[in-house]
Amino acid sequence: MCVSYALTAQLPLLVQKKELFHSDNDVDISMIKEIITTHQISLQANFNARFENFPVDSLGWIRNPFHFNINEIKLGNLKISEELIDLSSDENLRIRFQENASQVSH
């Protein structure tokens, strides 16, 4: 993932208002950007380490709730299973999920 894209995507207000913010305050925008970028890199490394051995076979539906076999999932709760089926059947959500997933992977 491109860090500058992540910064723009996650903090659009900072990016949009940086000129106004900079002109009203004696702040080094590049320093703030560096701090945020370093923090995002740290968060990404932490996230990758925590989910390195993610059990895709049994919990893959968490990563992609639109691509799973309901018969292979043991949720232990009929209501939750029904909600997951409803979620996975929502075409508008599926499209939004795919759009967001493609943006994150760039």
Secondary structure by P-SEA (a helix, b strand, c coil): ccaaaaaaaacaaaaaaaaaaaaaccccaaaaaaaaaaaaaaaaaaaaaaaccccccccccccccccccccccccccaaaaaaaaaaaacaaaaaaaaaaaaaaac
